[in-house]
């Protein structure tokens, strides 16, 4: 069978999933509910509808419905770039000299350059259906902001994007793509919002964080009639939409009788690993299979590996609901590393609960090691990967090299969630040997954790 497996495994259009998978339905212990920061009580649907679209609120709170139909309008948009290929990385295998079989799901074959478009088009569809004027959001590296601007252009809605300041400055061409699709884009923190001015006063010269940008975007959404806020990661609804990645991967593997041993995704807020691994985690929860699943995060923002499982604000301005998650503190502002999409202080409540149950492991990597893996992959496979995705590549290469040492022929599958074509400043630093690693001290993390909200 193996010799018949093509280099790129494509599903037919008719094989593209017609439903999203909700892993919460298979979890015996559900993720803890979001809390109202004022009352400390579980957030009600009517309280959330002032921030999020009504249909998305229903998806956010539903712990029991296993499958949600993908609207026809969303599936039609998906057809522009889905199903995405599952690639047998034979050139990487050869370069590493490993007996392991390596596959990657390539999500970078669209203009946004990443998996983010899978949820962006769904969220904007529901905003359009509700009759809204527009949406607001934050973006780190810029993939989510690009995806949301594309989706808003498609459905004719206004789009306001707050981009983490260090990424805004590092990636001028990424922000021009966002502007080209018609969105307004502001570096965050900014003086255009009350919470932005407060953050600037408390942290002069800060390069920002996703937590800062979220605060600004939410403030603009709730103070402008006809607008709602849309988030590109962390939330249950986002992992639901991103499950199309894992469902397609699962279908492609089954098509050729390939059984994975190890599944890997990078982790910042959770949309990447959560969407990719969800169907496989479902198999594990139902007792149907067992896999080694790895979440690869940056050592500069290590919420899984050095955080605590506790209720925390999802934003630096402390205006958003409280989520129980692995966190290093909403007041923690990470260094200006190049994996902008992973610079978030907390992790998805779904993944946090599954990690707490021991269903997968997490590893933290320094960015020089990550870029070393990125270059190795680029040389072998001819794709320049995003810094975020390269964390998964680092973990995959490490696992493949272990197989080289032991002689085991394990099958490794990872999510190549985006391309690095707008990350050339980062590659320039790596190539010139000027890239450095920044790892927070225990004291810095404890300082942020000391400000966690008191939840009984």
N, C-alpha and C positions, 0 to 999 in steps of 0.2 A: 504493500500500500504506500509506503513512504516515498518511493521513487516517483509516484504519480502526483505527489503534492506539488502544485505550482509555486513559483517564487512569490507571487501575489495571489492571495485567495480572495476572490470577489464573490459576493452574494448577488443574485439577480435582484432587480428592483422589486419583483414580486415577493422576495424573501425578506425584505426589510420589515422589521417589527411593526405591528399595527397598534401595539399597546406599550405603555411604560410599565415597569415593574416596581412595586413598592415593597422594599425589603422589610419594612416595619411589620407587615402582615405576618411574616414568618418569625418575628422576634417574640419569644416568650416574655422577656423583660423589655418593655418599650422604652424609647428615649424619654427622659424626663420632660415635662411640659415647659413651654416658655412661660415666664412669669412677668406680671405687670410690675415694673420697678417701683411704682408708688405704693401698691397694696401688698405686694409679695404673693399675690394669688395667681393661679393659672390664668393665662391670657385667654379671653373669650373672643369668639369670632368677630363680634361687633367692635371690639377694641382694636382688632388688627386691620379691619377694613378701611380705616383712615390712613393706613400706611401702604397696604398691599391691595391688589385687585381681588375682588370677591371670590372668583373661581380659584385663584391661587391660595387664598386663605383656606378654602375647603380642602385642597390638596395638602396644605401644610399641616392641618390638624387631623387628617385621616390616618389612623394607625391600623386599620383593618381591611381596607379594600386592596386586594393584591395587585390588580391590574387596572390601569386607567387608559381608556381609548385615546389615541393620538388624533386630534382633530384633522380632518381632511386637508384644510388649508395649511396646517403645519407639515403634514406628510408631503404635500406638494412642494413646499419649500425645501424640505429635506432632500428631495430628489435631485436638487442642484449639486449636491456633494455627497450624498449617501446612497447606498451603503458604502462605507469607507473600507479600504483594503486591510486585510490582515497579511502582513509580510513575513515571509520566512527569511530571517537575517543570515543567509548562508555566507555572505561576505564577511560579516562580523564574526561568525563562528570560525571561519578560516583564519582571520586575523588574530583571534585569541588562541587558536589551536586547542579548542575545547571540544569534548565529546557531547556537550550539552546541545540541545536543539533550542534555538532562540527565535521567538516570533514577536512582532510588535504590531499593535493596532494603530494605524496612522490617521490621526485626526486633524492633520494640518492642511488638508487639501481643499481649503476654501479661503476667501480673501481675509477673513479675520485671522487665519493662520492657526486656529486652535479649535478645541472641542466646545468652546464657550457658546458657539452659535446654536448648539442643540437646545439649550435652555432659553437663550435670548429670544429666539423666534416664538417659542411657546409663550413666554411671559408677555411679549408685546401683543401677540394674538389675543390673549385674554384682556389686555388693556383696551385694545381696539373694540373688542366685543362688548366691553362695558361702556363704551362711548367716551373714553377719556381723551383729553387734549394731548397729553404727553407723559413721559416718565423721567425719573432722575436715577442716577446710579453713581457708584464709585468705580474706579478701575486702578489696578496696580501696575502691572507691566503693560497694559493697554489692550490685551486680547478681548477682555470682556467689554470694555468701552467700544471697541471696534465692532464686536458682534452685536451689541445693543443698538449702535447707530445704524448698522446695516438692516436690522430687523425693523427699526422705526421708520427708516426710509421706505422699506417694502410696504409697510402698512399705513404710511402717511401720518405718523405721530411725531411730536416734538421730542427731542432727547437732550437732556442736560447731564454732562459727565464731569465728575470731580476726580481728577487723576492725581495719584500720589506724587508729590512734588519732585522727588528724586527721579522717578521714572519719566515724568513730564520733561525734565531737563536732559535725561540720558537718551531719550527716544523721541527726538523731534519729528521723525518721519512717521512714527506710529500715531502721534497726535494729529498729523496732517491727514492720515487716512480717516481718522474719526471725523475731522472737519469736512473732509470730502464727501462723506455720507450725510452731512447736514447737521451734525450735532454741535452744540455749544460745549466747549471744554475749558475747565478752569483748574490750575494747579492747586493742590490741597496740602496743608491748610491755607485758606485764603481769607481776605478781609471782606468777602461778599456775604458771609453769614455770621450770625451771632456766635455760634459755637466755634467757627474758624478763628474769629478774632480772639476768643477766649484762649484757644489752644496756642495761638501765636504769642499771646501775652505771657503764658506760663512756660512756653518752650521757644524762646526767640531763636530764629535761625534753623528750626527743625526741618528735616527733609521729609517729614510726614510719614504716614502709615495708612494701611487700609482702614484701621479703626477711625482715624481722623476723617478720611474721605467719606466713610459711611455716615458719620455724624452730620457732615455738611449736606450730603445728598438727601438724607431723611428730613432735615430741617426744611430744605427747599420744597420737598414733596408735600409736607403737611401744612405748609404756609401758603401754598398756591392752589387755588381751586382747579379741579380737573386733572390733577397730577397724582401719580402714585410712585412709590419707590420700588426698584427692582434690584435684587442682589444676585451676583453671579456665582456664589458658592455658599457653603455653610448650611443653608436652610434645607428642610426636608423636601420642599417642592423642587429645588434645584437638583438634588440627588435623584429624585424621581425622573425628571426629564433626561438627565445624563445616563440613566440606565440603558438607553438605546445603545450606548457603546458596548456595555457588557453583554447585552442580548445579541448584538451582531457578532461579537467575538465568540460567544458560546455557540451560535449557529454555524459559524465558519469552521470552528474546531470540530464540531460534530459531523460536518459535511465530509470531512476527510479522516474521521476517526482518530483525531489527535487528542490525547488526554494530558492536560497541563499538570505539572507538579508544583510550579511556583508562579504566582501572579503578583505583579508589581505595578504600583502607581505612585506618583509624587503626591505629597499632601501639604496643603496650605490652609484651606478652609474645608476641603473635603469633596468638591465636585468631581475632581479627577479620579481619585481612587474610589470614591463612593459610586460613581456611575459605572466605572470599569468593573469593579469587583462585586457589585450588588447581586447579580444573578448567581455568582459562584458562592458568595456568602449565604445566599438563600439555600443552595444545595447543602451547605454545611449545617445550617440551622435545622433543615429537615432531615438530617442524618443520611443524605444520599451520597455524599462524597466528602473528601477531606483534601484540603490544599494548604500549602504554605503561602500566605499572603503577606506582602511587605508594603508598608507605607514609608516612603522616603521623604524626609523633610530637611530643611536647611538648619545647620548648626547655629546659625545666627538668629533663628526664630523657632526654637524647639518645643512647641506646645505639647506634643505627644511624649517626647523622651525626657523632658525636664519640667513639664507642667504638672498641675494638680487637677483632679476631677472635681469641679465645683461650679456653682452658679456664678456667672460673671456677665458684665455688659458686653454686647457684641460690638460696641463702638467706644472710641476714646472719649467722646463728649458725654457719655453716660446718659443718653436720651432714648436708646433703643431698649427693647425687652431684654430680660435676663435669660440666658440659656445655660443649662448644665452641660459643661463640656470640659475637655482637657484644655487648660489655659495657662499662660504665663502672665496674665493680668492685662486688663484693657488699657492700663496706663503705661504699659511697656511699648516703647517705640524702637523698633529694630534698626540695626545699622542699614545704611543705604547699599545693601548688596544687590546683585543684578537679577535675582529671582523675585521680581516685584510682585508676581502673582502669588507668592508663598509668604509674603510678609504680613501675616495676620496672626494676632495673639492667641486665637482660639481655634477649636476644631468642631466640625459638624457634630451636633448632638447624636445623630445616628451612629457615626463612626466612633464617637467617644464611648458610647455605651457598648458597642461591639468590641472595641479595644479593651474596655474594662472587663468584659467577659472573657478575654483572652483568645478571641477568634482570629486575630492577626497580630503581627509584630510591627514595630516602628524602628527606623534607623535615622540618625541625623548625620548629614554630610557637610563638610566645609566646601566653600565654593570653588577653591582651586582644584580639589579632587573631582568635583562635579564637572568642571570645564575640561579637565584632562580626559574624562570619559566622553564628553561631548565631541571633542576633537577626534578621539579614536573612532567613535561611531560615524562621524562625518566622513572621515577618510575611507571607512569600509563600506558604508551604505549610501553615500552621496547625498545625504540630507543634513542640513545645518539645523540642529535641534534647538528649541527654546531652552533657556537656563532652567526653567521650572521642570520641563520634561526630562532634562538631563540628570536630575536627581534619580529618576527611575532607571535611566540608562546606567548610572553609576552602580546602583544596586544589582541590576541585571548582569553587568560585567563581573561584579564581585562574585555573584552566585555561579556564573559560568567558569570563572577561574577556580572556584572550589571544586567544581566537577572535573576540571583539568587535573587537579591534585589527586583526587580520589578515583578518577576513572569512571565516575557515574554518568550515565546518559540521561540526565533529567531534562524535562521540557519546561522552558522558561517563557512566559508570555508577559509583556509589559505594555503599558499604554504610552505611546509617543503622542502626547496630547497637543503638541504645537511645534511650529517652526521658529527658528531664531533669526530670520532675515532682518528684523528690526533691532537686533541685539548686538550689532557690530561693534559698538563702543565697548561692550563687555569682552567680546572676542579680541578686540584690539589690545585691551589691558592684559588679557591672558597671554596673547602672542608676544607682547613686549616684556612680559615678566613683571609687570607692575601691579598685578592683581594681588590683593591681600585677603586674609580670612579674619572675620570678626566673630568672636564667640562671647556672648554675654557672661558676666561673672555670676556666681551664685548670689552675690549681694544685690546685683542689679535686678535679677529675677525676683528675689525675695522682697525687694522694695516695691515692685509692681504688685506682687501677690498680697502684700500687706494691705493693699487698698481694695481687695475684693469686697463686694457688698455682703452685708450680714444677712444671711438667709436662714431661717429656722427650719 
